[in-house]
């Protein structure tokens, strides 16, 4: 069966690692899996990725970011996600619309309504299952900064943003309880992966 599974969480929560491990687990069970990410996941969306994740924190206003992320997501949806689902594949995506609801919808003002309106107009698709990897913001930020990549624009906003995002993600889990499952990320990688695999396999069954 096809399924659209997303991973969410603050920066440094380990969601990218867990997305990759789940893809490997599902492939081992014989499923055809597409592992992708946002922003990105298609050639056009990858170009937008560098615009929004690199540079000065004040490079874009929140409103401009919402438009850029929505444009990237639309291209990703058209060129990668929907074709894979139509072929019966399992799509695992590192971040999706929930991240925009948090990072752009809450970080610099109450813009959640705008995010949701654009999502309804241009995307119109929610994940079937979302795994929220919950992590202490101080630890997550330390992990994220230790990566020392060029894609640190949001980490450069500091821990206050990560604290706000964690609260927001947990509130989002209460808003969408039918699809969001919270996983304790403050454990070793394999323990987290076992919980992630159990939840995903139960859903796919």
C-alpha positions in Angstrom: 0.0 0.0 0.0 1.2 3.6 -0.6 1.6 5.8 2.4 2.9 9.3 3.0 5.0 9.4 6.2 6.7 12.6 7.5 9.2 13.3 10.3 9.0 16.6 12.3 10.8 18.1 15.2 13.1 20.9 16.2 16.6 21.3 14.7 19.0 18.6 15.9 16.2 16.3 17.1 17.5 13.4 15.0 14.6 13.2 12.7 16.7 13.0 9.5 18.6 10.0 10.9 15.4 8.3 11.9 13.8 8.9 8.5 16.7 7.2 6.9 16.6 4.3 9.3 12.9 3.8 8.8 13.4 3.8 5.0 15.9 1.0 5.4 13.6 -1.0 7.7 10.7 -0.7 5.3 12.9 -1.7 2.3 13.9 -4.8 4.3 10.3 -5.8 4.5 10.0 -5.5 0.7 8.3 -2.2 0.4 9.3 0.3 -2.3 10.3 3.5 -0.5 11.1 7.0 -1.6 13.1 9.0 1.0 12.9 12.7 0.4 13.2 16.0 2.3 11.9 19.6 2.6 12.7 22.1 1.6 13.9 20.2 -1.5 13.1 16.8 -2.9 12.9 18.0 -6.5 15.4 19.9 -8.6 13.5 23.2 -8.4 12.8 22.8 -4.7 16.4 22.1 -4.0 17.3 25.4 -5.6 14.8 27.2 -3.3 16.3 25.3 -0.3 19.6 27.1 -0.6 17.7 30.4 -0.6 15.9 29.8 2.6 18.4 27.8 4.7 21.6 29.8 4.0 22.6 33.4 4.8 21.7 35.9 7.4 18.7 35.1 9.7 17.0 38.3 8.6 17.5 37.6 4.9 13.8 37.1 4.4 10.6 38.2 6.2 8.4 35.4 7.5 5.8 36.3 4.9 8.4 35.9 2.1 9.6 32.6 3.6 6.0 31.3 3.6 5.8 31.9 -0.2 9.2 30.4 -0.9 8.4 27.3 1.2 5.0 26.9 -0.5 6.6 27.2 -3.9 9.2 24.5 -3.1 6.5 22.2 -1.6 4.3 22.5 -4.6 7.1 21.5 -7.0 8.1 18.7 -4.6 4.5 17.4 -4.5 4.0 17.5 -8.2 7.3 16.0 -9.2 8.2 13.6 -6.4 5.5 12.8 -3.8 2.3 12.4 -5.8 3.9 10.3 -8.6 5.5 8.0 -6.1 2.2 7.5 -4.2 0.4 6.9 -7.4 2.9 4.0 -8.0 2.1 2.5 -4.7 5.3 3.5 -3.0 5.9 4.6 0.6 7.1 8.2 0.7 9.1 9.2 3.8 9.7 12.9 4.0 12.0 14.8 6.4 9.7 17.8 7.2 6.6 18.9 5.4 3.8 21.5 6.0 3.9 21.1 9.8 7.4 22.7 9.8 6.0 25.7 7.9 3.1 26.0 10.4 5.7 26.2 13.1 8.8 28.1 11.8 7.0 30.6 9.6 3.5 30.5 11.2 4.7 31.2 14.8 8.3 32.4 14.8 7.9 36.0 14.0 4.2 36.8 14.6 0.9 34.9 14.3 1.0 33.9 10.7 -0.5 30.5 11.0 -3.7 31.5 9.2 -1.7 32.6 6.2 0.2 29.3 6.2 -3.0 27.3 6.4 -4.7 29.3 3.6 -1.8 28.8 1.2 -1.6 25.1 2.2 -5.2 24.7 1.4 -5.0 26.5 -1.9 -1.7 25.1 -3.3 -0.9 21.9 -1.5 -4.2 20.3 -0.2 -2.5 17.2 1.1 -1.6 16.1 4.6 0.7 13.2 5.5 -1.0 9.9 6.5 1.3 9.5 9.5 3.7 12.1 11.1 6.4 11.1 13.6 7.3 14.0 15.9 10.7 13.4 17.4 10.6 15.3 20.7 13.9 16.7 22.0 15.1 19.1 24.7 15.8 22.4 22.7 19.2 23.0 24.3 20.4 19.6 23.4 18.9 19.8 19.9 20.5 23.2 19.2 23.9 22.0 20.4 23.6 19.0 18.1 22.5 21.1 15.1 25.3 23.7 15.5 27.9 20.9 15.9 27.1 19.9 12.3 28.8 23.1 11.1 27.0 23.2 7.7 26.1 26.2 5.6 22.4 25.5 6.3 22.2 27.1 9.8 20.0 30.1 9.2 17.3 29.0 11.5 19.7 27.7 14.1 21.2 31.2 14.2 17.9 32.6 15.6 19.0 30.9 18.8 17.5 28.7 21.5 14.5 31.0 22.1 13.2 30.0 18.7 13.8 26.3 19.4 12.0 26.5 22.7 9.0 28.1 20.9 9.1 25.5 18.2 9.1 22.6 20.6 6.0 23.9 22.4 4.4 24.5 19.1 5.1 21.1 17.7 3.6 19.5 20.9 0.5 21.6 20.6 0.3 20.6 16.9 0.3 16.9 18.0 -2.8 17.7 20.1 -4.4 19.4 17.2 -3.9 16.5 14.8 -4.0 13.4 17.1 -5.1 11.1 14.4 -1.9 11.4 12.4 0.9 12.8 14.7 2.7 10.4 17.0 5.2 11.8 19.5 8.4 9.8 20.0 10.8 10.6 22.8 14.1 11.5 21.1 16.1 11.9 24.3 17.4 8.3 24.0 20.0 6.4 21.9 19.4 6.2 18.2 18.4 2.5 18.2 15.8 2.8 20.9 14.2 5.7 19.1 14.3 3.7 15.8 12.6 0.8 17.4 9.7 3.0 18.5 9.5 4.6 15.1 9.5 1.3 13.3 6.8 -0.1 15.5 4.5 2.9 15.0 5.1 2.9 11.2 4.6 -0.9 10.8 1.5 -0.9 12.8 0.1 1.9 10.6 1.1 0.1 7.4 -0.5 -3.1 8.6 
